[in-house]
Amino acid sequence: MHPDNAGIGLDDDLRAALRAADFLEGGPAARTGRQAAAAHPAAVPDHHRVARLIPGTGTPGPHAWKRAWRDVLARESARTTRSGLGWALTSLAGGRFPALDVLEIGCERLRLSRVAYDGDGRGPATRPLADSAWGEFTDGGGRTGAPELPAERLRRLFLLAGGTGPADADVTDPLGRALHAFVRGTPFGTAPLLAVVRAAGWRPVEQAAETLCPQTLPVLRLRLPAHWPEGPGDLIDKLPLRHAIWLAAADVDGTSGTVGLVRRPLFAAGSRTGDQAGGEPGNVVRVPVAAPPDGATTGESAAVVVSAGPGEPPARWRPVRADRLELPPGSRAALHYRLCGPDRVDLAFEGHHEPETAPWTVLAQTTPRRLSRPRTVDLVLAVEVAGPQAGGGAAVEERLQEAAAVVAAVRHAVGGGDTLRVGLIGYRDHAPLDRPYDSDPIVHRLGMAAAQTAERALAGWHHSTLRHDFATGLEHVPHELAALRHLWRPGSHRVLLVIGSRPPHPRAAPPQVLRRSAAVRICPDRIEWETVLDDVRHYDGVSCVAVVDEPAWMDHLEGEPHLARWADRAWDLFGADGRFTAGHDPRRIASAVTAPALCLPEDGAPIRLVVPDGASTEWLHEAAG
């Protein structure tokens, strides 16, 4: 007989052997990985180790194994059903079911678990009630009087998968009696029963599951591929959230020194794993955060995810996960949270982190209510004074008024005396035909002076002609700032605040313009501004804050993506420690300027929570404590 035809009459045994081999190799999860890496989608499991189980003579050929494996996959797919699971989970989440008993019937084990929400609506929590191997009920002289299953695991799986054996090795009826014995010995309550057969295509196991007695008749039966996870988590992961999940943080108001608790929504009530969230697939939300200012933190900050209703006070927020992050004072980080189940989230963070052991109530109650007055602040304010002639230069006038309002807000925040000093830089466009160093875009300079002096100086500035659509002389500002280095006071908090519209001229390789006729001009003086800006930030400890009146072409929908990306990158560097849009509340801008200068309160209690990075309106303010 040809080897490929030797197993034609033994298709059931071939399929049973392949099911057993597949289960030993990890089942569907491992199979998916193998298929992704294989040249063909239906890689046959290693059948050499199970070929000896096939009764009769002759060795099935490779085509017979491939044909049997295609049958296994087709029958598994046809018999797998999760229909109704969504209804059962929604009924549990909605309170129709007080709990749900989950009976899992697998290839080797039986397990009963109870899934229920806590009294405060958290969860759901899974409580194991019973867990036994089939062999405990089919031991020959045990509780069922059934024939003993083979001791060898591979042969035992072969029989449970529907393979043939000795005349007395039929396991279908013994499995049914074993299932009844397991059910009689387990503490079933009044909760509805969900029966899950984790052995789709394993005929004896499926037939045994059909014999459940009326007293334990399930409200729903599911059939899943042969796999045995640690618990029924893969079933309840699709439960919708009863309450929204938030990230809790502390917010420092730099204008008053007060500290409050804030929260930012991560996943709305009703969310499920696999939904879209935050514009990213797979329930992933990116949250920019920062460490508290220098002097108000220990160098470690807690990121606490909580579950809460819209109006619940912080004392009633229920922690979902808490992580202690290594964040130097004032540093920034991006946290990526993924919803992986009801009230379960994963964190992706590039730095070192470990579980936070302090309870949420302690973190909230020990958050200081107010920081002490700040140390000295040296602020350099750079304002773009070039703008269109339309409206008599109204855009520049508004920019100057906003600058004066921010200076006043910072002055109010830090108090009187010599705490605040302000330097001014006014910059304009290069002339169209400028050769190197023909003209200086810096048209206004004021060394470090009192805040009122700076406010009066701003009132005397006027607009300059706009000579270029896409860039201005902002690239000269970092060099001007470096020239003021000798004016910094020892130990002061140093800030560069830029209020403008257009980005700096590129030194070389200008971005491509797609729809507009004018090109982007490079700086005639070939100024390298990025390195200088990085130096003053690194060596002088200068914080960079920007207020941007974005021109229309910075909107990506305007059809200039190269220009928009180039401008965004430049403003992200000038606004590395806070970027605001024009017209923002001056007090919030002042808070970004002064908050890093605030110090610990008199009792010395540090801020142990992360703080928001930037001025996002998604953070909701709460009463502290």
Stockholm file with secondary structure:
# STOCKHOLM 1.0

chainA/1-625         MHPDNAGIGLDDDLRAALRAADFLEGGPAARTGRQAAAAHPAAVPDHHRVARLIPGTGTPGPHAWKRAWRDVLARESARTTRSGLGWALTSLAGGRFPALDVLEIGCERLRLSRVAYDGDGRGPATRPLADSAWGEFTDGGGRTGAPELPAERLRRLFLLAGGTGPADADVTDPLGRALHAFVRGTPFGTAPLLAVVRAAGWRPVEQAAETLCPQTLPVLRLRLPAHWPEGPGDLIDKLPLRHAIWLAAADVDGTSGTVGLVRRPLFAAGSRTGDQAGGEPGNVVRVPVAAPPDGATTGESAAVVVSAGPGEPPARWRPVRADRLELPPGSRAALHYRLCGPDRVDLAFEGHHEPETAPWTVLAQTTPRRLSRPRTVDLVLAVEVAGPQAGGGAAVEERLQEAAAVVAAVRHAVGGGDTLRVGLIGYRDHAPLDRPYDSDPIVHRLGMAAAQTAERALAGWHHSTLRHDFATGLEHVPHELAALRHLWRPGSHRVLLVIGSRPPHPRAAPPQVLRRSAAVRICPDRIEWETVLDDVRHYDGVSCVAVVDEPAWMDHLEGEPHLARWADRAWDLFGADGRFTAGHDPRRIASAVTAPALCLPEDGAPIRLVVPDGASTEWLHEAAG
#=GR chainA/1-625 SS CCGGGTTGGGHHHHHHHHHHHHHHTTHHHHHHHHHHHSSSSSCCCCCTTTGGGSCSSSCCCHHHHHHHHHHHHHHHHHHCBCTTHHHHHHHHHTTSSSCEEEEEECSSEEEEEEEECCTTSCCCEEEEEEEEEGGGTCSSSSSSCCCCCCSSHHHHHHHHTTCCCSGGGCCHHHHHHHHHHHHHTSCCCSSCEEEEESCTTCHHHHHHHTTCCGGGCCSEEEECCSCCCSSTHHHHTTCCCSSEEEEEEEEECTTTCBEEEEEEEEECTTCCTTSCBTTBSSSEEEEEEECCCTTSCCSEEEEEEEEECTTCCGGGCEEEEEEEEECCTTCEEEEEEEEEETTEEEEECSSCEEECCSCHHHHHHTSCSBCBCCCCEEEEEEEECEECSHHHHHHHHHHHHHHHHHHHHHHHHHCSTTSEEEEEEEECCCCTTCCTTSSCSEEEEEEEECHHHHHHHHHTCCCEECCCSSCBGGGGHHHHHHHTGGGCCTTCEEEEEEEESSCBCCSSSCCCCSSCSSCCCCCTTCCCHHHHHHHHHHHHCEEEEEEECCCGGGSGGGSCHHHHHHHHHHHHHHTTTCEEETTCCHHHHHHHHHGGGCBCCTTCCCCCBCEECSCCTTCEEECCC
#=GC SS_cons         CCGGGTTGGGHHHHHHHHHHHHHHTTHHHHHHHHHHHSSSSSCCCCCTTTGGGSCSSSCCCHHHHHHHHHHHHHHHHHHCBCTTHHHHHHHHHTTSSSCEEEEEECSSEEEEEEEECCTTSCCCEEEEEEEEEGGGTCSSSSSSCCCCCCSSHHHHHHHHTTCCCSGGGCCHHHHHHHHHHHHHTSCCCSSCEEEEESCTTCHHHHHHHTTCCGGGCCSEEEECCSCCCSSTHHHHTTCCCSSEEEEEEEEECTTTCBEEEEEEEEECTTCCTTSCBTTBSSSEEEEEEECCCTTSCCSEEEEEEEEECTTCCGGGCEEEEEEEEECCTTCEEEEEEEEEETTEEEEECSSCEEECCSCHHHHHHTSCSBCBCCCCEEEEEEEECEECSHHHHHHHHHHHHHHHHHHHHHHHHHCSTTSEEEEEEEECCCCTTCCTTSSCSEEEEEEEECHHHHHHHHHTCCCEECCCSSCBGGGGHHHHHHHTGGGCCTTCEEEEEEEESSCBCCSSSCCCCSSCSSCCCCCTTCCCHHHHHHHHHHHHCEEEEEEECCCGGGSGGGSCHHHHHHHHHHHHHHTTTCEEETTCCHHHHHHHHHGGGCBCCTTCCCCCBCEECSCCTTCEEECCC
//
